[in-house]
Amino acid sequence: MSTSDENLYRGDAPATPPPGYGAPTGYGPPAGNAPPPGYAPPPGYGQQPGYGQPGYGPPPGYPPAYGRPTNTMAILSLVLAFVFAPAGLILGIIARKQIRQTGEEGAGLALAGIIIGGVATALFALLIIFWIIAFATLANGSFGP
């Protein structure tokens, strides 16, 4: 079972191009990074980047292409609020203070870490208090007839 295209599936190029498909005519090899002879940039734009002069920045009035970084402690506070709630609560408070000083992103993440960590810590504290009261009641024998 031998066909003329059996080697194409291994990534080999065909030995001869299919009929009717030849190399495009009128095009030479690329000249590297130099402009073609007689090239003149459009008026008002200067030369294009890579031809000896740096390019222009964004037009005025547009924001920069990058944003402010997100505070790492804010991310950790939200993650730890689900894993170990008191640590998430504390890290959220510290992150909010840092964000006010540095102007970083992540104030919402830190606030979510504070809220979730605080609620989970409060529920856990109430559960412990409930168990202490339940065991004290059972130990005194005042529960029952």
DSSP file (Angstrom, degrees, kcal/mol; ACC not computed):
  #  RESIDUE AA STRUCTURE BP1 BP2  ACC     N-H-->O    O-->H-N    N-H-->O    O-->H-N    TCO  KAPPA ALPHA  PHI   PSI    X-CA   Y-CA   Z-CA
    1    1 A M              0   0    0      0, 0.0     2,-0.5     0, 0.0     0, 0.0   0.000 360.0 360.0 360.0  89.5    0.0    0.0    0.0
    2    2 A S        +     0   0    0      3,-0.0     2,-0.3     2,-0.0     0, 0.0  -0.975 360.0 175.2-122.7 124.7    2.1    2.9   -1.3
    3    3 A T    >   -     0   0    0     -2,-0.5     3,-1.1     1,-0.0     4,-0.2  -0.797  42.9-110.6-122.1 168.4    0.7    6.2   -2.2
    4    4 A S  T 3  S+     0   0    0     -2,-0.3     3,-0.2     1,-0.2    -1,-0.0   0.676 115.7  45.3 -74.0 -15.4    2.3    9.4   -3.3
    5    5 A D  T >  S+     0   0    0      1,-0.1     3,-0.9     2,-0.1     4,-0.5   0.139  74.5 110.4-113.4  22.2    1.4   11.2   -0.1
    6    6 A E  T <  S+     0   0    0     -3,-1.1     3,-0.5     1,-0.2    -1,-0.1   0.805  78.9  51.8 -69.1 -26.5    2.3    8.6    2.5
    7    7 A N  T > >S+     0   0    0     -3,-0.2     5,-1.5    -4,-0.2     3,-1.2   0.624  89.9  79.1 -83.9 -11.4    5.3   10.6    3.8
    8    8 A L  G X 5S+     0   0    0     -3,-0.9     3,-1.4     1,-0.3    -1,-0.2   0.805  84.4  62.1 -65.8 -27.7    3.2   13.7    4.4
    9    9 A Y  G 3 5S+     0   0    0     -3,-0.5    -1,-0.3    -4,-0.5    -2,-0.1   0.654  98.6  56.0 -75.2 -13.2    1.8   12.4    7.6
   10   10 A R  G < 5S-     0   0    0     -3,-1.2    -1,-0.3    -4,-0.1    -2,-0.2   0.396 124.9-100.6 -94.8   2.2    5.2   12.3    9.1
   11   11 A G  T < 5S+     0   0    0     -3,-1.4     2,-0.2     1,-0.3    -3,-0.2   0.483  75.2 142.9  94.7   3.1    5.8   15.9    8.4
   12   12 A D      < -     0   0    0     -5,-1.5    -1,-0.3     1,-0.1    -2,-0.1  -0.538  51.1-122.1 -77.1 143.3    7.9   15.5    5.3
   13   13 A A        -     0   0    0     -2,-0.2    -1,-0.1     1,-0.1    -6,-0.0  -0.558  36.2 -96.7 -79.0 149.2    7.5   18.0    2.5
   14   14 A P        -     0   0    0      0, 0.0    -1,-0.1     0, 0.0    -9,-0.1  -0.339  26.2-126.4 -65.3 149.2    6.5   16.5   -0.9
   15   15 A A  S    S+     0   0    0      1,-0.2    -2,-0.0    -3,-0.1     0, 0.0   0.888  95.2  19.0 -64.6 -39.7    9.4   16.0   -3.3
   16   16 A T  S    S-     0   0    0      3,-0.0    -1,-0.2     0, 0.0     0, 0.0  -0.975  91.2-107.3-130.1 145.7    7.6   18.1   -6.0
   17   17 A P        -     0   0    0      0, 0.0     3,-0.1     0, 0.0     4,-0.0  -0.371  47.2 -92.8 -69.0 152.9    4.8   20.5   -5.6
   18   18 A P    >   -     0   0    0      0, 0.0     3,-1.9     0, 0.0     0, 0.0  -0.228  57.5 -80.9 -60.4 155.1    1.4   19.4   -6.8
   19   19 A P  T 3  S+     0   0    0      0, 0.0     3,-0.1     0, 0.0    -3,-0.0  -0.309 117.2  23.3 -61.2 139.2    0.6   20.4  -10.4
   20   20 A G  T 3  S+     0   0    0     -3,-0.1     2,-0.6     1,-0.1     0, 0.0   0.310 102.2  96.4  90.0  -8.5   -0.6   24.0  -10.8
   21   21 A Y    <   +     0   0    0     -3,-1.9     2,-0.2    -4,-0.0    -1,-0.1  -0.924  46.6 152.5-118.0 107.2    1.1   25.2   -7.6
   22   22 A G        -     0   0    0     -2,-0.6     3,-0.1     1,-0.1     0, 0.0  -0.633  54.0 -67.7-119.7-178.7    4.4   26.7   -8.0
   23   23 A A        -     0   0    0     -2,-0.2    -1,-0.1     1,-0.1     2,-0.1  -0.477  63.1 -99.3 -68.4 141.8    6.4   29.3   -6.1
   24   24 A P    >   -     0   0    0      0, 0.0     3,-0.5     0, 0.0     2,-0.2  -0.376  40.4-132.2 -63.7 140.2    4.9   32.8   -6.3
   25   25 A T  T 3  S+     0   0    0      1,-0.2     3,-0.1    -3,-0.1    -3,-0.0  -0.625  79.3  34.8 -94.6 153.7    6.5   34.9   -8.9
   26   26 A G  T 3  S+     0   0    0     -2,-0.2     2,-0.5     1,-0.2    -1,-0.2   0.447  89.8 106.5  88.4   1.3    7.7   38.5   -8.4
   27   27 A Y    <   -     0   0    0     -3,-0.5    -1,-0.2     3,-0.0     0, 0.0  -0.952  48.8-165.7-116.7 130.5    8.7   38.1   -4.8
   28   28 A G        -     0   0    0     -2,-0.5     3,-0.1     1,-0.2    -3,-0.0  -0.448  40.4 -70.9 -99.9 179.6   12.3   38.0   -3.7
   29   29 A P        -     0   0    0      0, 0.0    -1,-0.2     0, 0.0     0, 0.0  -0.355  64.0 -88.5 -67.5 152.4   13.7   36.8   -0.3
   30   30 A P        -     0   0    0      0, 0.0     3,-0.1     0, 0.0    -3,-0.0  -0.316  30.0-136.0 -62.0 146.2   13.1   39.2    2.6
   31   31 A A    >   -     0   0    0      1,-0.3     3,-0.8     3,-0.2     2,-0.3   0.138  39.6-118.1 -92.6  20.0   15.8   41.8    3.0
   32   32 A G  T 3   -     0   0    0      1,-0.2    -1,-0.3     0, 0.0     0, 0.0  -0.637  68.6 -28.2  84.1-136.0   16.1   41.4    6.8
   33   33 A N  T 3  S+     0   0    0     -2,-0.3    -1,-0.2    -3,-0.1    -2,-0.0   0.341 107.1 104.4-102.4   5.3   15.2   44.4    9.0
   34   34 A A  S <  S-     0   0    0     -3,-0.8    -3,-0.2     1,-0.1    17,-0.1  -0.611  75.3-110.8 -89.1 147.5   16.1   47.2    6.5
   35   35 A P        -     0   0    0      0, 0.0     3,-0.1     0, 0.0    -1,-0.1  -0.397  41.2 -96.9 -71.7 154.4   13.4   49.1    4.6
   36   36 A P    >   -     0   0    0      0, 0.0     3,-1.7     0, 0.0     2,-0.0  -0.289  54.8 -79.6 -66.3 158.0   13.1   48.5    0.9
   37   37 A P  T 3  S+     0   0    0      0, 0.0    -3,-0.0     0, 0.0     0, 0.0  -0.332 118.2  18.3 -60.7 137.3   14.9   51.0   -1.4
   38   38 A G  T 3  S+     0   0    0      1,-0.3     2,-0.3    -3,-0.1     0, 0.0   0.556  86.7 153.3  80.6   8.9   12.9   54.2   -1.9
   39   39 A Y    <   -     0   0    0     -3,-1.7    -1,-0.3    -4,-0.0     0, 0.0  -0.535  19.0-178.6 -74.3 133.0   10.8   53.6    1.2
   40   40 A A        -     0   0    0     -2,-0.3     7,-0.0     7,-0.0    -1,-0.0  -0.998  25.2-124.4-130.3 128.2    9.4   56.8    2.8
   41   41 A P        -     0   0    0      0, 0.0     5,-0.1     0, 0.0     3,-0.1  -0.279  41.6 -85.9 -66.9 157.5    7.3   56.6    6.0
   42   42 A P    >   -     0   0    0      0, 0.0     3,-1.6     0, 0.0     4,-0.5  -0.306  59.5 -88.5 -59.4 147.6    3.9   58.2    6.0
   43   43 A P  T 3  S+     0   0    0      0, 0.0    -3,-0.0     0, 0.0     0, 0.0  -0.325 110.3  18.3 -63.3 138.3    4.0   62.0    6.8
   44   44 A G  T 3  S+     0   0    0     -3,-0.1     0, 0.0     1,-0.0     0, 0.0   0.385 108.2  81.2  87.6  -3.1    3.8   62.8   10.5
   45   45 A Y  S <  S-     0   0    0     -3,-1.6    11,-0.1     1,-0.2    -1,-0.0   0.582  76.6-149.8-112.0 -11.3    4.7   59.3   11.7
   46   46 A G        -     0   0    0     -4,-0.5    -1,-0.2    -5,-0.1     2,-0.1  -0.209  51.0 -28.6  69.1-168.5    8.5   59.1   11.5
   47   47 A Q  S    S-     0   0    0      7,-0.1     3,-0.1    -6,-0.1     5,-0.1  -0.474  71.1-107.3 -81.1 154.4   10.2   55.9   10.9
   48   48 A Q    > > -     0   0    0     -2,-0.1     3,-1.6     1,-0.1     5,-0.5  -0.401  47.8 -82.1 -75.9 155.7    8.6   52.6   11.9
   49   49 A P  T 3 5S+     0   0    0      0, 0.0    -1,-0.1     0, 0.0     7,-0.0  -0.288 117.3  33.2 -58.0 141.2   10.1   50.7   14.9
   50   50 A G  T 3 5S+     0   0    0      3,-0.5    -2,-0.1    -3,-0.1    -3,-0.0   0.372  96.3  90.3  93.9  -3.8   13.1   48.6   13.9
   51   51 A Y  T < 5S-     0   0    0     -3,-1.6    -3,-0.1     2,-0.5   -17,-0.0   0.044 116.4 -73.1-112.6  25.0   14.3   51.0   11.3
   52   52 A G  T   5S+     0   0    0      1,-0.2    -4,-0.0    -5,-0.1     0, 0.0   0.059 111.1  72.1 113.8 -25.3   16.5   53.1   13.5
   53   53 A Q  S   <S-     0   0    0     -5,-0.5    -3,-0.5     1,-0.0    -2,-0.5  -0.917  81.6-108.8-122.3 150.2   14.1   55.2   15.6
   54   54 A P        -     0   0    0      0, 0.0    -7,-0.1     0, 0.0     2,-0.0  -0.390  38.4-112.2 -71.8 155.8   11.8   54.1   18.4
   55   55 A G        -     0   0    0      1,-0.1     2,-0.2    -2,-0.1    -7,-0.1  -0.226  35.2 -91.7 -79.5 173.7    8.1   53.9   17.8
   56   56 A Y        -     0   0    0    -11,-0.1    -1,-0.1     1,-0.1   -11,-0.0  -0.489  35.7-123.9 -84.3 156.8    5.5   56.2   19.3
   57   57 A G        -     0   0    0      1,-0.2    -1,-0.1    -2,-0.2     0, 0.0  -0.083  51.3 -56.4 -82.9-169.7    3.6   55.4   22.6
   58   58 A P        -     0   0    0      0, 0.0    -1,-0.2     0, 0.0     3,-0.1  -0.317  68.6 -90.6 -67.5 155.5   -0.1   55.2   22.9
   59   59 A P    >   -     0   0    0      0, 0.0     3,-1.3     0, 0.0     0, 0.0  -0.267  55.1 -87.0 -62.2 154.3   -2.2   58.2   22.0
   60   60 A P  T 3  S+     0   0    0      0, 0.0     0, 0.0     0, 0.0     0, 0.0  -0.314 111.8  35.8 -64.5 146.7   -2.8   60.8   24.7
   61   61 A G  T 3  S+     0   0    0      1,-0.3     0, 0.0    -3,-0.1     0, 0.0   0.292  89.3 112.1  95.3  -9.9   -5.9   60.1   26.9
   62   62 A Y  S <  S-     0   0    0     -3,-1.3    -1,-0.3     1,-0.1     3,-0.1  -0.753  70.2-115.7 -95.8 144.1   -5.6   56.3   26.8
   63   63 A P        -     0   0    0      0, 0.0    -1,-0.1     0, 0.0     0, 0.0  -0.333  43.2 -87.4 -70.5 159.9   -4.7   54.5   30.0
   64   64 A P        -     0   0    0      0, 0.0     0, 0.0     0, 0.0     0, 0.0  -0.241  35.7-114.8 -63.5 160.1   -1.5   52.5   30.1
   65   65 A A  S    S+     0   0    0     -3,-0.1     2,-0.3     2,-0.0     0, 0.0   0.479  95.1  62.7 -78.1  -1.9   -1.5   49.0   28.9
   66   66 A Y  S    S-     0   0    0      0, 0.0     2,-0.2     0, 0.0     0, 0.0  -0.865  71.7-141.7-123.0 157.7   -0.8   47.5   32.3
   67   67 A G        -     0   0    0     -2,-0.3     3,-0.1     1,-0.1    -2,-0.0  -0.556  33.7 -81.9-110.0 176.2   -2.6   47.6   35.6
   68   68 A R        -     0   0    0     -2,-0.2    -1,-0.1     1,-0.1    36,-0.1  -0.490  54.6-102.5 -74.7 149.3   -1.6   47.9   39.2
   69   69 A P        -     0   0    0      0, 0.0    36,-2.5     0, 0.0     2,-0.4  -0.366  32.5-114.8 -72.4 154.1   -0.5   44.7   40.9
   70   70 A T  B     -a  105   0A   0     34,-0.2    36,-0.2     1,-0.1     2,-0.2  -0.728  33.5-106.8 -88.5 136.3   -2.8   42.9   43.2
   71   71 A N     >  -     0   0    0     34,-2.5     4,-1.4    -2,-0.4     3,-0.3  -0.436  21.9-146.6 -64.0 127.1   -1.7   42.7   46.8
   72   72 A T  H  > S+     0   0    0      1,-0.2     4,-2.4     2,-0.2     5,-0.2   0.867  96.9  56.1 -66.1 -37.6   -0.5   39.2   47.6
   73   73 A M  H  > S+     0   0    0      1,-0.2     4,-2.3     2,-0.2    -1,-0.2   0.820 102.5  57.0 -66.3 -29.0   -1.8   39.2   51.2
   74   74 A A  H  > S+     0   0    0     -3,-0.3     4,-1.6     2,-0.2    -1,-0.2   0.914 108.7  45.9 -66.5 -41.7   -5.3   40.1   49.9
   75   75 A I  H  X S+     0   0    0     -4,-1.4     4,-2.1     1,-0.2    -2,-0.2   0.933 113.9  48.8 -64.4 -45.6   -5.3   36.9   47.8
   76   76 A L  H  X S+     0   0    0     -4,-2.4     4,-3.1     1,-0.2     5,-0.2   0.858 106.4  57.2 -63.7 -34.7   -3.9   34.8   50.7
   77   77 A S  H  X S+     0   0    0     -4,-2.3     4,-1.3     1,-0.2    -1,-0.2   0.908 108.6  45.8 -64.7 -39.6   -6.5   36.3   53.1
   78   78 A L  H  X S+     0   0    0     -4,-1.6     4,-0.7     2,-0.2    -1,-0.2   0.914 115.6  46.2 -69.0 -41.0   -9.4   35.1   50.8
   79   79 A V  H >X S+     0   0    0     -4,-2.1     3,-1.1     1,-0.2     4,-1.1   0.944 114.8  46.1 -65.4 -47.6   -7.8   31.6   50.4
   80   80 A L  H 3X S+     0   0    0     -4,-3.1     4,-2.5     1,-0.3     8,-0.6   0.711  97.8  71.9 -71.7 -19.0   -7.0   31.2   54.1
   81   81 A A  H 3< S+     0   0    0     -4,-1.3    -1,-0.3    -5,-0.2     4,-0.2   0.833 106.2  39.1 -63.0 -29.5  -10.5   32.3   55.1
   82   82 A F  H << S+     0   0    0     -3,-1.1    -1,-0.2    -4,-0.7    -2,-0.2   0.748 125.3  37.2 -87.6 -26.1  -11.7   29.0   53.7
   83   83 A V  H  < S+     0   0    0     -4,-1.1     2,-0.3     1,-0.2    -2,-0.2   0.921 139.2   2.1 -91.6 -53.6   -8.8   26.9   55.0
   84   84 A F  S >X S-     0   0    0     -4,-2.5     4,-1.6     1,-0.1     3,-0.8  -0.826  71.0-161.1-139.8  94.6   -8.0   28.5   58.4
   85   85 A A  H 3> S+     0   0    0     -2,-0.3     4,-2.3     1,-0.3     5,-0.2   0.803  84.1  54.2 -55.3 -44.2  -10.5   31.3   59.1
   86   86 A P  H 3> S+     0   0    0      0, 0.0     4,-2.3     0, 0.0    -1,-0.3   0.897 109.5  49.5 -61.3 -36.7   -8.6   33.2   61.8
   87   87 A A  H <> S+     0   0    0     -3,-0.8     4,-2.7    -7,-0.2     5,-0.2   0.893 110.1  51.0 -67.2 -38.5   -5.5   33.5   59.6
   88   88 A G  H  X S+     0   0    0     -4,-1.6     4,-1.9    -8,-0.6    -7,-0.2   0.885 110.0  50.4 -63.9 -38.6   -7.7   34.8   56.7
   89   89 A L  H  X S+     0   0    0     -4,-2.3     4,-1.7     2,-0.2    -2,-0.2   0.935 113.8  43.7 -63.4 -47.9   -9.2   37.4   59.0
   90   90 A I  H  X S+     0   0    0     -4,-2.3     4,-2.2     1,-0.2    -2,-0.2   0.927 114.3  48.9 -66.7 -45.7   -5.9   38.7   60.2
   91   91 A L  H  X S+     0   0    0     -4,-2.7     4,-2.7     1,-0.2    -1,-0.2   0.859 108.6  55.2 -64.2 -34.0   -4.3   38.7   56.8
   92   92 A G  H  X S+     0   0    0     -4,-1.9     4,-2.2    -5,-0.2    -1,-0.2   0.901 108.2  47.8 -64.4 -40.8   -7.3   40.6   55.4
   93   93 A I  H  X S+     0   0    0     -4,-1.7     4,-1.6     2,-0.2    -2,-0.2   0.923 114.3  46.3 -65.2 -44.4   -6.9   43.3   58.0
   94   94 A I  H  X S+     0   0    0     -4,-2.2     4,-2.2     1,-0.2    -2,-0.2   0.904 111.8  52.0 -64.6 -41.1   -3.2   43.6   57.3
   95   95 A A  H  X S+     0   0    0     -4,-2.7     4,-2.7     1,-0.2    -2,-0.2   0.896 106.5  53.0 -64.2 -40.9   -3.8   43.6   53.5
   96   96 A R  H  X S+     0   0    0     -4,-2.2     4,-1.9     1,-0.2    -1,-0.2   0.897 109.7  49.2 -61.7 -39.2   -6.4   46.4   53.7
   97   97 A K  H  X S+     0   0    0     -4,-1.6     4,-1.3     2,-0.2    -2,-0.2   0.923 112.8  47.0 -65.5 -43.8   -3.8   48.5   55.6
   98   98 A Q  H  X S+     0   0    0     -4,-2.2     4,-2.8     1,-0.2     5,-0.3   0.893 109.7  53.8 -64.1 -39.8   -1.1   47.8   53.0
   99   99 A I  H  X S+     0   0    0     -4,-2.7     4,-2.3     1,-0.2     5,-0.2   0.876 105.6  53.3 -65.3 -37.5   -3.5   48.6   50.1
  100  100 A R  H  < S+     0   0    0     -4,-1.9    -1,-0.2    -5,-0.2    -2,-0.2   0.860 115.4  41.3 -63.3 -34.5   -4.4   52.0   51.6
  101  101 A Q  H  < S+     0   0    0     -4,-1.3    -2,-0.2    -5,-0.1    -1,-0.2   0.880 125.8  30.9 -81.1 -39.3   -0.6   52.8   51.8
  102  102 A T  H  < S-     0   0    0     -4,-2.8    -3,-0.2    -5,-0.1    -2,-0.2   0.699  93.1-130.2 -97.3 -21.1    0.5   51.4   48.4
  103  103 A G     <  +     0   0    0     -4,-2.3    -4,-0.1    -5,-0.3    -3,-0.1   0.696  52.3 153.8  78.3  18.7   -2.5   51.9   46.2
  104  104 A E        -     0   0    0     -6,-0.3     3,-0.2    -5,-0.2   -34,-0.2  -0.220  46.9-102.8 -73.1 168.7   -2.4   48.3   45.0
  105  105 A E  B    S+a   70   0A   0    -36,-2.5   -34,-2.5     1,-0.2   -31,-0.2  -0.398  86.1  76.9 -79.9 166.5   -5.4   46.3   43.7
  106  106 A G     >  +     0   0    0    -36,-0.2     4,-2.4    -2,-0.1     5,-0.2   0.541  43.1 129.2 111.2  10.6   -7.1   43.7   45.9
  107  107 A A  H  > S+     0   0    0     -3,-0.2     4,-2.3     1,-0.2     5,-0.1   0.892  79.8  49.6 -63.4 -37.3   -9.2   45.7   48.4
  108  108 A G  H  > S+     0   0    0      2,-0.2     4,-2.5     1,-0.2    -1,-0.2   0.882 109.6  50.7 -67.7 -38.4  -12.3   43.6   47.5
  109  109 A L  H  > S+     0   0    0      2,-0.2     4,-2.3     1,-0.2    -2,-0.2   0.921 111.7  47.7 -64.0 -42.8  -10.4   40.4   48.0
  110  110 A A  H  X S+     0   0    0     -4,-2.4     4,-2.2     2,-0.2    -2,-0.2   0.903 111.7  50.2 -65.3 -40.1   -9.1   41.5   51.4
  111  111 A L  H  X S+     0   0    0     -4,-2.3     4,-2.7     2,-0.2    -1,-0.2   0.912 110.3  49.6 -64.8 -41.3  -12.6   42.6   52.4
  112  112 A A  H  X S+     0   0    0     -4,-2.5     4,-2.8     1,-0.2     5,-0.4   0.899 110.3  51.3 -63.2 -39.5  -14.0   39.2   51.4
  113  113 A G  H  X S+     0   0    0     -4,-2.3     4,-2.1     2,-0.2     5,-0.2   0.884 111.0  48.5 -63.1 -38.3  -11.3   37.5   53.4
  114  114 A I  H  X S+     0   0    0     -4,-2.2     4,-2.5     2,-0.2     5,-0.2   0.939 115.0  44.1 -66.4 -46.8  -12.2   39.6   56.4
  115  115 A I  H  X S+     0   0    0     -4,-2.7     4,-2.6     2,-0.2     5,-0.2   0.952 119.0  40.7 -65.7 -50.2  -15.9   38.9   56.1
  116  116 A I  H  X S+     0   0    0     -4,-2.8     4,-2.5     1,-0.2     5,-0.2   0.923 118.2  47.6 -66.6 -43.2  -15.6   35.2   55.5
  117  117 A G  H  X S+     0   0    0     -4,-2.1     4,-2.2    -5,-0.4    -1,-0.2   0.893 113.7  48.2 -64.2 -38.9  -12.8   34.7   58.0
  118  118 A G  H  X S+     0   0    0     -4,-2.5     4,-2.4    -5,-0.2    -2,-0.2   0.919 113.5  45.8 -68.0 -43.9  -14.8   36.7   60.6
  119  119 A V  H  X S+     0   0    0     -4,-2.6     4,-2.6    -5,-0.2     5,-0.2   0.932 115.3  46.6 -65.0 -45.0  -18.0   34.9   60.1
  120  120 A A  H  X S+     0   0    0     -4,-2.5     4,-2.2    -5,-0.2    -2,-0.2   0.893 113.3  49.2 -66.0 -38.7  -16.3   31.5   60.1
  121  121 A T  H  X S+     0   0    0     -4,-2.2     4,-2.4    -5,-0.2    -1,-0.2   0.910 111.9  49.0 -65.8 -41.6  -14.3   32.3   63.2
  122  122 A A  H  X S+     0   0    0     -4,-2.4     4,-2.5     2,-0.2    -2,-0.2   0.914 111.6  48.7 -64.7 -42.5  -17.4   33.6   65.0
  123  123 A L  H  X S+     0   0    0     -4,-2.6     4,-2.1     1,-0.2    -1,-0.2   0.903 112.2  48.9 -63.9 -39.5  -19.3   30.4   64.1
  124  124 A F  H  X S+     0   0    0     -4,-2.2     4,-2.1     2,-0.2    -2,-0.2   0.897 111.1  50.0 -66.7 -39.2  -16.5   28.2   65.3
  125  125 A A  H  X S+     0   0    0     -4,-2.4     4,-2.4     2,-0.2    -2,-0.2   0.908 110.8  49.5 -65.4 -41.2  -16.2   30.2   68.6
  126  126 A L  H  X S+     0   0    0     -4,-2.5     4,-2.5     1,-0.2    -2,-0.2   0.879 109.1  52.9 -64.1 -37.1  -20.0   29.8   69.2
  127  127 A L  H  X S+     0   0    0     -4,-2.1     4,-2.2     2,-0.2    -2,-0.2   0.911 109.8  47.9 -63.7 -42.0  -19.7   26.1   68.5
  128  128 A I  H  X S+     0   0    0     -4,-2.1     4,-2.3     2,-0.2    -2,-0.2   0.920 112.1  49.2 -65.1 -42.9  -16.9   25.8   71.1
  129  129 A I  H  X S+     0   0    0     -4,-2.4     4,-2.4     1,-0.2    -2,-0.2   0.905 110.3  51.7 -63.2 -40.3  -19.0   27.7   73.6
  130  130 A F  H  X S+     0   0    0     -4,-2.5     4,-2.6     1,-0.2    -1,-0.2   0.922 110.5  47.9 -61.3 -44.2  -22.0   25.5   72.9
  131  131 A W  H  X S+     0   0    0     -4,-2.2     4,-2.7     2,-0.2     5,-0.2   0.889 110.4  51.7 -65.7 -38.5  -20.0   22.4   73.5
  132  132 A I  H  X S+     0   0    0     -4,-2.3     4,-2.3     2,-0.2    -1,-0.2   0.933 112.6  45.5 -63.3 -44.5  -18.5   23.7   76.8
  133  133 A I  H  X S+     0   0    0     -4,-2.4     4,-2.3     2,-0.2    -2,-0.2   0.908 113.2  50.7 -64.7 -41.1  -22.0   24.5   78.1
  134  134 A A  H  X S+     0   0    0     -4,-2.6     4,-2.2     1,-0.2    -2,-0.2   0.921 112.7  45.0 -64.2 -44.1  -23.3   21.1   76.9
  135  135 A F  H  X S+     0   0    0     -4,-2.7     4,-2.4     2,-0.2    -1,-0.2   0.887 112.9  51.0 -67.9 -37.9  -20.5   19.2   78.7
  136  136 A A  H  X S+     0   0    0     -4,-2.3     4,-1.6    -5,-0.2    -1,-0.2   0.889 110.8  49.3 -65.2 -37.7  -20.8   21.3   81.8
  137  137 A T  H  X>S+     0   0    0     -4,-2.3     5,-1.0     1,-0.2     4,-0.7   0.916 113.6  45.4 -66.7 -43.4  -24.5   20.6   81.9
  138  138 A L  H  <5S+     0   0    0     -4,-2.2     3,-0.3     1,-0.2    -2,-0.2   0.851 110.7  53.9 -68.2 -35.0  -24.0   16.9   81.5
  139  139 A A  H  <5S+     0   0    0     -4,-2.4    -1,-0.2     1,-0.2    -2,-0.2   0.837 106.9  51.0 -70.7 -32.0  -21.2   16.8   84.0
  140  140 A N  H  <5S-     0   0    0     -4,-1.6    -1,-0.2    -5,-0.2    -2,-0.2   0.665 104.5-129.9 -78.8 -16.5  -23.4   18.4   86.7
  141  141 A G  T  <5S+     0   0    0     -4,-0.7    -3,-0.2    -3,-0.3    -2,-0.1   0.638  71.6 125.4  78.1  13.2  -26.2   16.0   86.2
  142  142 A S      < +     0   0    0     -5,-1.0     2,-0.7     1,-0.1    -4,-0.1   0.386  50.1  87.4 -85.9   6.1  -28.7   18.8   85.9
  143  143 A F  S    S+     0   0    0     -6,-0.5    -1,-0.1    -5,-0.1    -2,-0.0  -0.901  88.3  13.5-105.6 107.7  -29.9   17.5   82.5
  144  144 A G              0   0    0     -2,-0.7     0, 0.0     1,-0.1     0, 0.0  -0.664 360.0 360.0 122.9-178.6  -32.6   14.9   82.9
  145  145 A P              0   0    0      0, 0.0    -1,-0.1     0, 0.0    -3,-0.1   0.457 360.0 360.0 -76.1 360.0  -34.9   13.5   85.7
